[in-house]
Amino acid sequence: MPLINLTLEHGRTLKEARRHLETAVHQVSAQFGPVVRRVEWEADRSRVKLEGIGFWLEMSVDAQAVHATGDVPILGGLLGSSLASALKQIMQQTFRNKLP
């Protein structure tokens, strides 16, 4: 039963980080679309919860970092590992620090 817990410093303003969070959510939804059933955003767009068949995922940004926590309690194994790996890759690509 994989538990997902990722935190990455984003090196952006909070406004930019929110835009990047939206991009990351679109990428996760595109990659795992068939199993994503609901995406719920907080009013300020700094936190989002994705729920799907056998998993949940919460992602948020603050002034310094982007955070993702979630679990795949039902499907575990292959989907859990795949989701965790894909999420880490999406977050790293989406929030990669800009060059000066």
Number of C-alpha atoms within 10 A of each C-alpha: 12 19 17 20 15 15 16 16 16 24 16 18 11 16 15 13 24 21 13 21 24 18 16 21 19 13 17 18 17 11 15 16 12 10 13 18 14 12 15 12 15 10 8 9 16 19 20 20 18 19 17 16 13 15 22 20 20 19 22 20 24 17 14 15 16 23 19 21 16 21 21 23 14 13 14 17 12 11 16 22 16 13 22 22 12 16 21 18 13 18 24 15 12 18 22 15 12 8 4 3
